[in-house]
Amino acid sequence: PGPLNFDCNVSNDWIRFKREFAAFATASRLKDCDTDQQQATFLTIAGSEAQRIFSTLTPNPKEADKLKATIEVFDAYCKSKCNKTFARFTFNKRIQREGEQFDSFLTDIKILAKQCEFSTIEEELITDRIVIGVRDDTLRANMLRKATLTLKEAIDMCRASESSAS
């Protein structure tokens, strides 16, 4: 994994970093190392800015698993840096790019939606973003004809349209 980026929307990058670090930890069998080495590996990969910030944070001293305690303080730190207005702006501006596969677009808007704290209406807003954001106007028109379009139906329609166009 690349280092944690604190320049822009750190809450988005934190999700990426945690996912990549988890894969790295599994691949390298980091769990077989002692907790000091696990924590040091995490901080080394996270980068110098993460190390500087970590020096100002206070992990739970009762937590025996140093890596878990370190991740918990970064969870709290990065979540507090979330700019919900910016996250929602980014989500609402996202459209399918020319040549982009539908599943790539879908994955991206689902990731963006998680940062928006939409709560109980997340699926509905993802459905709306699909309808608004797909490049195929005929597909969009077909989705708009359905009075109660569900996320599953929108996904199925988009995948069917894409596979029939190939």
Buried (B, 14 or more C-beta within 10 A) or exposed (E): BEBBBBEEBBBBBBBBBBEBBEEBBEEEEBEEBEBEEBBBBBBEBBBEBBBEBBEEEEBEEEBEEBBBBBBBBBEEBBEEEBBEEBBBEBBBEBBBEEEEEBEEBBEBBBBBBBBBEBEEEBBEBBBBBBBEBBBBEEBBEEBEEEEEBEBEEBBEBBBEBBEEEE
